[in-house]
Amino acid sequence: MGGVGGRAVEANGGHWTYAVGEPRALARMLRAAGGTRETVRPTSVTLAGQAARSYRMPPYPTGGFYGGHVVVAWDADGLEYQLSGHGYANERRLRFMAQALIGAQRAAR
């Protein structure tokens, strides 16, 4: 994707993922690879009035599926939501994207 609405978008070389599911299942995505059960420690953030967590995953392969990604995660309605973007420089963008998604979720309730 090179643009939106006719305007160029710079993704800082990153790609994005979005996951929704049962919290215990998605928690596995936040563990370091290599057979370890070690979970990457999050930073607590509040986005659109919602408690959330921000993770800086170690580079691949140690960081597993999300290697080199920043992941913003939050819980709502019994589900966990994870939004990730490759590249630590995208952390601010991810938080803005998560804030918009959380706001849209709340408006839809």
Secondary structure, DSSP 8 states (H G I E B T S, - for coil): --EETTEE---TT--EEEEEE-HHHHHGGGB-SSS---B---EEEEETTEEEEEEE--STTTTGGGTTEEEEEEEETTEEEEEEEESGGGHHHHHHHHHHHHHHHHHH-
